[in-house]
């Protein structure tokens, strides 16, 4: 499959919505060093938000910071999200550095390494749940006190279309991604009285360097053929939905999941 023409993507980005309510908001994004996460960082920076992101990929993350260098430069912290004590400490330190508690949390970090049912042992089970699910709850738990004190906030969790399709060789990843939708609804119910909203965004197959590891040009063509809309999803498309859900325009939107998949179901 040929590379997408960058001109239409650039033109579309130039026409993206601007959300005045996001300007100056303190935003925390996990896994912001590459792929969808980097697109999220860029999207919030463009809105004038004060962005902090966590990742373990230092070179990729520094490249994002350098690319977005300017008055609204994002802040990168190397954090292993599977170390919950370190995650909580990093959130506390980042809030102090940002001058206040976070208004928005985007739980994006995940890892979709392929694995068969037969090769999973207890250690791998625990590792995959730690990488793909556990940190989302504890990151939310850590930012909630500040959001309560501020009178509200927004938590956006990233799910996946994979378990809706039942893709091969991803049993633990898909288990986690299914659970994230339940977590999002639970947080919406428990935190709504404090003005805290919780939603889930479900991307389809997004064209990132990581996804290109798994799909040949022929495989990409098959995905596009199965979509209702024939364009190729890119990180900006996912960021567009997340930005809306984080903004005050979505002030009464909570508890539900939103597909951005070009109709690939």
Secondary structure as UniProt FT lines:
FT   HELIX           6..14
FT   HELIX           20..22
FT   TURN            23..24
FT   STRAND          26..30
FT   TURN            32..33
FT   HELIX           35..46
FT   TURN            47..48
FT   STRAND          50..55
FT   HELIX           58..67
FT   TURN            71..72
FT   STRAND          75..78
FT   TURN            81..82
FT   HELIX           84..98
FT   STRAND          104..107
FT   TURN            117..119
FT   HELIX           122..129
FT   HELIX           130..134
FT   HELIX           135..150
FT   STRAND          153..158
FT   HELIX           162..165
FT   TURN            168..169
FT   HELIX           171..191
FT   HELIX           192..194
FT   STRAND          196..203
FT   TURN            209..210
FT   HELIX           211..213
FT   HELIX           217..226
FT   HELIX           235..246
FT   HELIX           248..250
FT   TURN            251..252
FT   STRAND          257..260
FT   TURN            262..263
//
